[in-house]
Amino acid sequence: MSEIYLDNSATTKMSEGAITKMNEVICTHFGNPSSLHKRGLDAEHILSEAREIIGKSLGIRALTRGEIIFTSGGTEANNLAILGGVFSKSRKGNEVILTTQGEHSSVEEPMTYLEGLGYKIVRVPTKKGQLDLDFIRQNAYNVVLASFMHVNNETGAVYDLESAFEVIREKSSQAILHADCVQSYLKVKFTKQRLGADLISISGHKVNGPKGIGALYVDPQIIKAKKLVPILLGGGQEENLRSGTENVYAIAGFGQAVKEHFASLDTEISQMSEVSSYLIDKLSSVSGVSLNLPENRVCHIVNITVKGIRSETLLHYLSSKEIYVSSGSACSSHSKKGRSRALTSFGLSPLDIDSAIRISLNPHNTTEEIDILVNAVDEAIKRLAKR
């Protein structure tokens, strides 16, 4: 049996097109994009081409300078959005920063840091995968920045950012609105305009591009009002918002992967939705499995609790059969901070959290693979579950 990879929310396999594009650029475009000679201009053209592709995928017809800032990944994009946004303003002492109770660590950790500096961080409840809009409405005054994930990386919940941002904008018109779209980008159909965000974080390796590359979309009004400052200082690359010589090869691969996904997005979503529905139907009939499904969910993430088996034990059991899933966010797998914030906020008990696994699909996963997974889970329950 060949391996079955169902951990696509942690990372994805690079597409053949992205690999080919990167190899081509490695061999022919080694110049520094900041150099003014032909080699430098050729490298700069690669960056411009990738920016245009990414901009189009976000619903932007014609990019202006500084709208797409390349970073080392989603974590840096989130840090730039949060810290760069907050530090762009003079401190008054009554500022509120809004986020949710179950954010990715690349958002939660900057929030904790700002909390230590004296900022008031208000975390919005997300029980059963729903943003509490009444809570947001009550706490939307004096907001300097709001940072919400679009899709929860552990539960697959799709948050209603459009409504949340509209409420915040009504109460705090100068607030900077940031959407962490690392898990929703090219998995959920959205545009920058519809989302209503000023800043949008995305990542290459979640969409079959290379690791170590991401981007932050920056609204032109943010640029004009200077509501974002760099957190990396140096040579002034990326419109002086992210210094350091650009990773031309990874950017080229990122752009190619985005181009491929965007061209077939409707088909890919349909394929993942079909396999996801099949997975849910099959798991529903397995004794000992409970489904942790938000009402409004993305098609590629299914979170389950397998009662009586710790998630790490089940993960290793499946791995021994070359079936790869996750016990939570890969970025926090080495954390010593305790149970998942996302699943706690979702409403799961500590016991259910300790037995939860995440199954995350790509468009190429099949129902045959799902049958093998479900049979393996059923077998694990019979062999390993504590009664």
MOJO-V414097 format. One line per field, one symbol per residue. burial: + if it has 24 or more other C-alpha atoms within 12 Angstrom, else -. A space follows every 50 residues. Layout:
burial: ???
This chain:
burial: ---++++++++++++-+++-++--+---++++++--------++++++++ ++++++++-+--+--+++++++++++++++++++++++------++++++ ++++++++++++-+----+++++++++++++++--++-++++++++++++ ++++++++++++-++++++--+-+++++++++++++++++++--++++++ +++++++++++++++++++--++---+++++-----+++-++++++++++ ++++++++++++--+--++-++++++++++-++--+-+++++++--++++ +++++++++++++++-+++---+++++++--+------++++++++++-- -++++++++++++++++-++++++-+++-++---+--
